[in-house]
């Protein structure tokens, strides 16, 4: 079973409670889950939140909206992913983060196919970050449950426990990794929601997508950003990868 696991919590330091902020009449998390569910290859979407009391709001939202949810460790995100995968019987794991509400289901499927057709251990469209050609906010990472279990057992570095996949792509000599290519380099675009300015930009993008009656696949979003260069200035003070 292919399961997409979205890590989500209320305690983001840069934009607290961002997962419950409004996007087009829905919470950002609900908005994202609906987009992920349009993936052809993903069998189940799971939100992985924490056992912290404040994250009960995420659990309650998931219960209300019929979204599968697992509650685990806040800081040991690798353990949270592993336990969620065990709980929902995942064979192939798609790692997603809740700061990517404009995630493209076609990109999810393309990254899964990249993994499946190339006999690799790990596939992504934005990792490693210095080679990516897709925007921040479209991040997809794919790996097997067996590899997740190995990382869960062997990774001891705090950053590896926090960022889940560091163990894979920081050990290139041990694991075969594959990066999804793109004919154009869109790597400098930023459509994530880490800061208030990011949220403002995403809301503006959604408004324009609605006006044009577009779903918002990545090529459609890039066309909007190119057509309206003033939008990029909204969050241009923030650079990708500052925390890596």
Secondary structure, 3 states (H helix, E strand, C coil): CEEEEEECCCCCCCCCCHHHCEECCEEHHHHHHHHHCCCCCCCEEEEEEECCHHHHHHHHHHHHCCCEEEEECCCCHHHHHHHHHHHCCCCEEEEEECCCCCCCHHHHHHHHHHHHHCCCCEEECCCCHHHCCCCECCCCEEEEHHHHHHHHHHCCCHHHHHHCCHHHHCCCCCCCEEECCCCCCCCCCECCCCCHHHHHHHHHHHHHHHHCCCCCCHHHHHHHHHHCHHHHHHHCCCCCCCCC
